[in-house]
């Protein structure tokens, strides 16, 4: 197979894959300028953190770096779509309270009754909104570093389990688990 033929087939496969993926919403959480000092002076690039989600329980986080912001956002979005996780959503909220520490950032996520909305600040809010969680309260303690807060939130959501998942893991019924 020639090189050009293989490149064409790879491009077609990639386009088909992109057509199959559902429409994701994306939010840029962090844009930072980074500098590299070289012999001729400083070269500036942009580092971007993006969260993507379908508001139905699937989210992904990705980071990208490039000399232009739109290019970095595109790289970060592609990376986030490759790192999708499934988040348990029970009646529009999280199944239980959870605390996660990552680095020196601590994120506390608690379920809330219907009509509360998303009570979260900083970098936690876009993650919860794009996951499709409608009623939740969250608090960030320690470092407010955007990257660590987003990663801690995603890790907390990934580690949460529904009652059905716990019952299946223990090989018992839900009724027996709740007694």
NORUR-V670438 format. One record per backbone hydrogen bond with DSSP energy under -1.0 kcal/mol. NH is the residue of the N-H (numbers start at 0). CO is the residue of the C=O. If there is no record, write none. Layout:
nh = <NH,NH>
co = <CO,CO>
This chain:
nh = <5,6,7,8,9,10,11,12,13,14,15,16,17,18,19,20,24,26,28,29,31,33,35,37,40,42,44,45,46,47,48,49,50,51,52,53,54,58,59,61,63,65,71,72,73,74,75,76,77,78,79,80,81,84,86,89,92,97,99,101,104,105,106,107,108,109,111,115,118,123,127,128,129,130,131,132,133,134,135,136,137,138,140,142,148,149,150,151,152,153,154,155,156,157,158,165,166,167,168,169,171,176,177>
co = <1,2,3,4,5,6,7,8,9,10,11,12,13,14,15,16,52,50,48,48,46,44,42,40,37,35,33,65,31,63,29,61,26,59,24,57,129,84,51,49,47,45,67,68,69,70,71,72,73,74,75,76,77,58,56,92,89,108,106,104,101,140,99,138,97,136,134,112,135,120,123,124,125,126,128,127,91,91,116,109,118,107,105,103,144,145,146,147,148,149,150,151,152,153,154,161,162,163,164,165,166,172,173>
